[in-house]
Amino acid sequence: MEPTAAPSCRLLFCLLISAAALRPGLGWYTVNSVYGDTIIMPCRLDVPQNLMFCKWKYEKPDGSPVFIAFRSSTKKSVQYDDVPEYKDRLSLSENYTLSISNARISDEKRFVCMLVTEDNVFEAPTVVKVFKQPSKPEIVSKALFLETEQLNKLGDCISKDSYPDGNITWYRNGKMLQPLEGAVVIIFQKQMDQVTQLYTMTSSLEYKTTKADIQMPFTCSVTYYGPSGQKTVHSEQAIFDIYYPTEQVTIQVLPPKNAIKEGDNITLKCLGNGNPPPEEFLFYLPGQPEGIRSSNTYTLTDVRRNATGDYKCSLIDKKSMIASTAITVHYLDLSLNPSGEVTKQIGDALPVSCTISASRNATVVWMKDNIRLRSSPSFSSLHYQDAGNYVCETALQEVEGLKKRESLTLIVEGKPQIKMTKKTDPSGLSKTIICHVEGFPKPAIQWTITGSGSVINQTEESPYINGRYYSKIIISPEENVTLTCTAENQLERTVNSLNVSANENREKVNDQAKLIVGIVVGLLLAALVAGVVYWLYMKKSKTASKHVNKDLGNMEENKKLEENNHKTEA
């Protein structure tokens, strides 16, 4: 680019003044800078060969120049003018680029780079623009609550330290709010700090809320200009508590009303759908026209069946807004006749009834000795096996814990009854006599025997079941005997007897035994005699040499004696 020449002057001062007046025709150049950063302004002129020095200046609003930096082309020295606002902030490089550190709003000026030769001055103007991004907008002074159908101040949206100033916009649930008379009022203000020249923007919002605004988010945004164009920053969401009057009242029953039984505690809870909800109500009990003032709950303790009815509640200041509910107090009565411990005689009749009275149909179960019966008991003629512990139990299945039970302990008494039987052993050596006894309380059995004979296992007894058991003895009589069985309990003493004949086979057995004993005794005597004879014989044989003849005679006699012994043995 060819610089425009100016008329020649001998003095430098004249050159600079004339250069300011002539303004060579180089177009304006704009540098956009961020607040606090370094502003960099190239000279944008081709350096002439006969350059003497470079000079930078800025222009005041009235057009007068203020020189701020000088650099010689020969001495390579740099000088900065005594301008207070640029002290220690300037830097002029070898290529005559001027840098200004820590950009300020006051740096928005028209700066000029001047290249001076002996006969010319060349200029290149640069316009500096400084931008400052504002702080993130914030909703402050927020309302604690908003009342419906009233114009409420929602809050202020504030964004600070902006340059140039920005614009604030309000949103409801992401949709932009526009001013609307009586419903949306937006007041915008901006204020500049005289020191920093930065702007603070504030926008207040007055808004007429409805129930539709419940849980709706409100936001605001600030739109500003930066080095690269227009930008927008949004605030955090703000959700407000919406106050609205009660339009409906409801009543609740705790515990659930289908499970209330006699003895329970009932808590009535009244609720209004307003915000904030009402704190006090009037409660109306069945048969009582006047309401009872209470908090949102009212408790009845240990309710009875006569508490069944309609319960109501209403607002204190608006009695026409009322709610009601019907409550049934469930009950269950059981009457067992007879009950407790009952003693009857065997063969008696005993009518038994279990009567149920309940608020709804109830189930009935009969148990005997912890075993469920198929039907209710009925006794037209009592037996011992009918005795036991009977329980009639009833319950309402829909009402937890509502059960009743009554018990009957039936005792069947009877005087002892005896039946005796006998059985002969196949060997014929013994007979088994059995005394069958029936009665309650359990009779004690006693045996007596009239006559002689041996008794074997006298006290063998069977288990006592359903009022019956037996006792048996095994006997081998030597003659005809009479056995008596006596059964006795608290009611009576009963006696029964049975005649038992002697056993004929036993006499034969006794004769045979006597014969065997006689044979054994004879054998023992014969053996004893033979032993004595042998002993004598041995003694005499020792003197044989002295009395030969005599011995011979004796031998004759011994032979005869032996023959006699053999006969005796035979």
Disulfide bonds with the S-S distance in Angstrom:
Cys43-Cys113 1.87
Cys157-Cys220 1.97
Cys270-Cys313 1.92
Cys354-Cys392 1.95
Cys435-Cys485 1.93
